Amino acid sequence: MQNKLPLEYGPREAEILRSLIEAHKLPSKNEGFRRGLVALDYLIDVDRGLLFEILSLLLHQASSCAKDKNADFSSLLQKIEACKTLASEIIATFAVQKGIESADAVDIFRADLDNYLLLLKEKNLKEIDKTELAERLSSLSVMSSQFAKKEFQFQAKEVHAVSIKSPRSKGLV
């Protein structure tokens, strides 16, 4: 194969790669690179604001479920797992679009949700302060909504900047 490329990456990426290969989730470095390029191609144009808005709605639903005295444990667990899955997708999207440091900055959602899931799985629902959990989920929902608004504003500025620089806006096309 003629398309060869030496890769440079840091210790964090080396550890991730080693871990994925050892867990048999990735057969090789080469396959990791190939999958990464395909993922990048799909994620590069994903609407971050929309993802945050959906996360906010899911977190609100999870918060309502935690407040509901008649809600069952599996329903709450499923809602929080859905939120964590979407939070992971948001991190991947940020890593692709804005870099790893930006992805780390929004990891608070996934990290908190991961902690709540661990807590819920270790204890049963009767041992957990559902009011506090509902408040924390509600706070994450509000924060996610604020991130969505910020992303929508950022995108509007990008569109405006592109339209100003566009040859069509100057009557050249």
C-alpha positions, 0 to 999 in steps of 0.5 A, a space after each residue: 500500500 502506498 499511502 503510508 504515514 508516520 504518526 506522532 502522538 503523546 502518552 495519553 493517546 498511546 495509553 488509549 491505543 494500548 488499552 483499546 488493542 488489549 481490550 480487543 476493541 481495536 485490532 491495530 494502530 493502523 485500524 485505529 487511524 483508519 477508523 479515526 479518519 472516518 469518524 472525523 469525516 462524519 463528526 466534523 459537521 455535527 451541530 454541537 448546539 443541537 447535541 447540547 440541547 438534546 442533552 439538556 432535554 434528556 437530563 431534564 427527563 432524568 431529573 423528573 424521573 428521579 423526583 417521581 416517587 413512582 419511578 422505577 430504578 431501571 427507568 432512571 438508570 436507562 435515562 442516565 445511561 442515555 445522557 452519558 452516551 450523548 455526553 460521550 458523543 459531545 466529547 467526541 464531536 468537540 475533540 474532532 471539531 475544536 481539539 482535545 482541550 476543548 473536549 476535556 472542557 465539556 467532559 464534566 457532563 460525562 464524568 458526573 453522569 458516570 459517577 451517578 451511574 456508579 452510585 446507582 449501581 452500587 446502591 439501590 434507589 432507596 438508599 440514594 437521596 433522590 431529591 439531591 440527584 434530581 437537583 444535580 441532574 437539573 443543574 446539568 440540564 441548565 448547564 447543557 442548555 447554556 452551552 447550547 445557547 453559546 454554541 448557537 451564538 458561536 455558529 451564528 458568528 461563524 456564518 456571518 463571518 463566512 458570508 462577509 468573506 464570501 465572494 458572492 457577498 461582494 458581487 464577485 460571483 
